[in-house]
């Protein structure tokens, strides 16, 4: 397939879906969670890299991807990254992540 053909197929699929494309991978949730937790700039970028590494490791275990929702995997990766790098209490991070999801004004999960 050439580029034009792929773009046309993608356009057809998105039109059929009503352009309602959701985040289907955990890596799409992690940066938003970190912003909601108050991280920005270089610290945010460093933590996103760390969470991406944790999330890439979940791709090798099919049970992780099929059992847990992407938002749950992202929350776990954020908790691991913060406890690993900043010595934060993982249980406290998970609680704060839950609060951040609950207060998301867009209602997205």
C-alpha positions as CSV (number, residue, x, y, z in Angstrom):
1,X,0.0,0.0,0.0
2,X,1.2,3.5,-0.7
3,X,0.8,6.5,1.5
4,X,-2.3,7.9,-0.3
5,X,-4.1,4.5,-0.1
6,X,-3.4,4.2,3.6
7,X,-4.6,7.7,4.3
8,X,-7.8,7.0,2.3
9,X,-8.5,3.8,4.3
10,X,-7.8,5.6,7.5
11,X,-10.2,8.4,6.5
12,X,-12.9,5.8,5.7
13,X,-12.5,4.1,9.1
14,X,-12.6,7.3,11.0
15,X,-15.6,8.5,9.2
16,X,-17.4,5.2,10.0
17,X,-16.4,5.7,13.6
18,X,-17.8,9.2,13.6
19,X,-14.3,10.5,14.3
20,X,-14.7,9.2,17.9
21,X,-11.3,7.7,18.3
22,X,-10.3,7.0,21.9
23,X,-6.9,6.6,23.5
24,X,-6.3,2.9,23.3
25,X,-2.8,2.6,24.7
26,X,-1.7,3.3,28.2
27,X,1.1,5.6,27.0
28,X,-1.5,8.1,25.9
29,X,-2.8,8.5,29.5
30,X,0.5,8.8,31.4
31,X,1.5,12.3,30.3
32,X,-2.0,13.6,31.2
33,X,-1.8,12.0,34.6
34,X,1.6,13.5,35.3
35,X,0.3,17.0,34.4
36,X,-2.7,16.4,36.6
37,X,-0.3,15.5,39.5
38,X,1.5,18.8,39.0
39,X,4.6,17.8,37.0
40,X,5.8,20.1,34.2
41,X,8.9,20.8,32.2
42,X,12.0,18.6,32.4
43,X,10.6,16.7,35.4
44,X,7.5,15.9,33.4
45,X,9.6,14.8,30.4
46,X,11.8,12.6,32.6
47,X,8.8,10.9,34.2
48,X,7.1,10.3,30.9
49,X,10.2,8.6,29.6
50,X,10.3,6.4,32.8
51,X,6.6,5.5,32.5
52,X,7.0,4.7,28.8
53,X,9.7,2.2,29.7
54,X,7.4,0.5,32.3
55,X,4.5,0.5,29.8
56,X,6.7,-1.0,27.0
57,X,7.5,-3.9,29.3
58,X,3.8,-4.7,29.6
59,X,3.5,-5.3,25.9
60,X,5.4,-8.5,26.3
61,X,2.7,-9.9,28.6
62,X,-0.6,-10.4,26.8
63,X,-2.4,-10.8,30.1
64,X,-1.5,-7.3,31.1
65,X,-2.9,-5.7,27.9
66,X,-6.2,-7.8,27.9
67,X,-7.0,-7.8,31.6
68,X,-6.3,-4.2,32.6
69,X,-7.6,-1.0,31.0
70,X,-5.1,1.3,29.5
71,X,-5.8,4.0,32.2
72,X,-5.1,1.4,34.9
73,X,-1.8,0.4,33.4
74,X,-0.9,4.1,33.0
75,X,-1.7,4.8,36.7
76,X,0.4,1.8,37.8
77,X,3.3,3.0,35.6
78,X,3.1,6.5,37.0
79,X,3.1,5.1,40.5
80,X,6.1,3.0,39.8
81,X,8.0,5.9,38.1
82,X,7.3,8.2,41.1
83,X,8.2,5.6,43.7
84,X,11.3,4.6,41.8
85,X,12.6,8.1,41.1
86,X,11.2,10.3,43.9
87,X,10.7,7.8,46.7
88,X,7.0,8.5,46.8
89,X,4.5,6.2,48.4
90,X,3.0,4.1,45.6
91,X,-0.3,3.7,47.4
92,X,-0.6,7.5,47.9
93,X,0.2,8.1,44.2
94,X,-2.5,5.6,43.1
95,X,-5.0,7.4,45.4
96,X,-4.0,10.8,43.9
97,X,-4.2,9.4,40.4
98,X,-7.7,8.2,41.1
99,X,-8.6,11.7,42.3
100,X,-7.1,13.2,39.1
101,X,-9.2,10.9,36.9
102,X,-12.3,11.7,38.9
103,X,-11.8,15.4,38.6
104,X,-11.1,15.4,34.8
105,X,-13.5,18.0,33.5
106,X,-13.7,16.2,30.1
107,X,-15.0,13.0,31.6
108,X,-12.3,11.1,29.8
109,X,-10.8,7.9,31.3
